[in-house]
Amino acid sequence: MVTTDLQTKGMLCEPGDHFIGAYEVERKYALSDLEALRTQLEAKGAMPFTLGNQELDIFYDLPDKRLASNDQQHVLRQMQPSGRVLWISKGPGPDKCVAMDLHDGEKAQAMIISLGFEEIERLEKRRDIYFLDKFHVTLDVLPQLGAFAEIAIMTDDTSKLEDYAHEVEALAKEFNFSQQALQTQSYRSMLQGLQRT
């Protein structure tokens, strides 16, 4: 069997425009039954993009913590078994998000440290991503936190952010996600909250 470049990167289909844009409109929901949601996605014709990825997120900031104080995050994401590496910049604000593929995780870490950044935290999760029309739906499992679904759309057009937020919320209602299940904190903030208790 011939292995395609997509398969080498752990992808099951072409991503198309799903990850293009400087802004990501996203809503995250806690799940009581991840497999029930997977069944709903498949019934709606959602296309799996990646399945069974183990992701390690390494968070960085400068010694003066200027990224945190400016509502920004810089993350190096390493994915297995695909071996993909992403450099992700989030913020300022909840919707701004830029990411790029890198080729070598160890060299990327060395480069980031050489620029004066410090590693401040690590976070691990299992992640599956499905495409459903213009949305991407991410299913996450974190050992300490449980299961979650994120519904998102990316865009460069700031005039669409409000409309996209309504569309994301409408899809969440189709999956019967309650307002009580809506999560406004990042996984990192949730874990920090657990550590404080």
C-alpha positions in Angstrom: 0.0 0.0 0.0 1.3 3.5 -0.9 1.4 6.0 1.9 0.3 9.5 0.9 1.7 12.7 2.3 -1.6 13.2 4.1 -1.3 9.8 5.8 2.3 10.6 6.8 1.0 13.7 8.6 -1.8 11.7 10.3 -4.6 13.3 8.2 -7.5 11.3 6.8 -8.6 13.9 4.3 -7.6 17.3 2.8 -8.2 20.1 5.3 -9.3 22.6 2.6 -10.0 26.0 4.2 -10.8 24.7 7.6 -7.7 26.0 9.3 -7.2 29.2 7.2 -7.7 32.5 8.9 -6.3 34.7 11.7 -9.5 34.3 13.8 -11.1 31.3 15.3 -14.7 31.4 16.5 -14.9 28.6 19.0 -17.2 27.2 21.7 -16.2 24.4 24.0 -18.6 22.1 25.9 -18.1 19.5 28.6 -19.3 16.0 27.5 -20.9 13.3 29.5 -20.9 10.8 26.6 -18.2 11.4 23.9 -19.1 8.3 21.9 -22.8 9.4 21.6 -21.6 12.7 20.1 -19.3 10.8 17.7 -22.4 8.8 16.6 -24.3 12.0 16.0 -21.4 13.4 14.0 -21.2 10.3 11.8 -25.0 10.4 11.3 -24.7 14.0 10.0 -22.0 12.9 7.5 -19.1 14.5 9.4 -15.7 13.6 7.8 -12.9 12.5 10.1 -9.8 14.6 9.7 -7.5 13.1 12.4 -8.3 10.3 14.8 -6.5 9.2 17.9 -3.8 11.9 18.1 -1.9 12.3 21.3 -1.0 16.0 21.6 1.6 17.6 23.9 1.2 21.4 24.2 4.2 23.2 25.5 3.4 26.8 26.6 6.0 29.6 26.5 6.3 33.2 27.8 9.0 35.7 28.2 10.6 36.2 31.7 8.5 39.4 32.3 5.3 37.4 31.5 4.3 39.9 28.8 2.3 37.4 26.8 0.1 36.5 29.7 -0.4 40.1 30.6 -1.4 40.9 27.0 -3.9 37.9 26.9 -1.6 36.0 24.5 -0.3 32.4 24.4 2.5 30.8 22.4 2.3 27.1 22.2 4.4 24.4 20.5 2.2 21.4 19.8 3.7 18.0 19.1 1.4 15.2 17.8 1.8 11.5 17.8 1.7 9.2 15.9 1.8 11.6 13.0 4.9 13.5 14.2 3.4 16.8 13.2 4.6 19.9 15.0 2.6 23.2 15.2 3.6 26.6 16.4 0.5 28.4 17.6 0.0 32.0 18.6 -3.3 32.9 20.3 -4.6 36.3 21.2 -4.7 39.0 22.1 -8.4 38.3 22.8 -10.4 35.1 22.5 -10.6 34.8 18.7 -7.2 35.7 17.3 -5.2 32.5 16.4 -2.4 31.9 14.0 -0.6 28.6 13.5 2.1 27.1 11.2 3.6 23.7 10.6 7.2 23.1 11.7 9.4 20.1 10.8 11.4 19.4 13.9 10.0 19.6 17.4 13.4 19.5 19.2 14.9 22.2 17.0 11.8 24.3 17.4 12.1 24.1 21.1 15.7 25.1 21.0 14.9 28.0 18.7 12.1 29.3 21.0 14.4 29.1 24.1 17.2 30.8 22.2 14.8 33.7 21.5 14.4 34.3 25.3 11.2 32.4 25.9 10.8 30.1 28.9 8.7 27.0 29.1 5.9 27.6 31.6 3.6 24.6 31.3 2.8 21.4 29.5 -0.6 19.9 28.7 -1.5 16.5 27.2 -4.7 15.4 25.5 -6.1 12.8 23.1 -7.8 14.6 20.2 -10.0 13.6 17.2 -11.1 16.2 14.6 -14.1 16.0 12.3 -15.2 18.3 9.5 -18.9 19.1 9.3 -19.7 21.6 6.5 -17.6 24.7 7.3 -17.2 23.8 11.0 -14.5 21.7 12.5 -15.6 19.7 15.6 -12.9 18.6 17.9 -13.3 15.8 20.5 -10.8 16.0 23.4 -10.1 13.8 26.3 -7.8 15.1 29.1 -6.9 12.7 31.9 -7.6 15.1 34.8 -10.5 17.0 33.2 -12.6 14.6 31.2 -14.1 14.8 27.7 -15.0 18.0 25.7 -16.2 19.1 22.3 -15.1 22.2 20.5 -17.1 23.6 17.6 -15.1 26.2 15.5 -14.8 28.2 12.3 -11.7 30.1 11.2 -11.8 33.3 9.1 -9.7 36.4 8.2 -12.9 38.5 8.0 -13.6 40.2 11.3 -17.0 41.3 10.1 -18.1 37.6 10.2 -17.1 36.9 13.8 -20.5 37.7 15.3 -22.5 35.8 12.7 -20.1 32.8 13.0 -20.6 32.8 16.8 -24.3 32.5 16.3 -23.8 29.7 13.8 -21.5 27.8 16.1 -24.0 28.2 18.9 -26.8 27.0 16.7 -24.9 23.8 15.8 -24.3 23.3 19.5 -28.0 23.3 20.1 -28.4 20.7 17.4 -26.2 18.4 19.5 -28.3 19.3 22.6 -25.3 21.0 24.3 -26.6 22.9 27.3 -25.5 26.3 28.5 -24.4 24.6 31.7 -22.0 22.5 29.6 -20.4 25.6 27.9 -16.8 26.1 29.1 -15.3 29.6 28.9 -11.9 28.7 30.4 -9.0 27.2 28.5 -7.9 23.7 29.5 -4.8 25.3 31.0 -6.9 27.5 33.2 -9.0 24.5 34.3 -6.0 22.5 35.3 -4.6 25.5 37.2 -7.9 25.7 39.0 -7.6 22.0 40.0 -4.1 22.5 41.2 -5.2 25.4 43.5 -7.9 23.3 45.2 
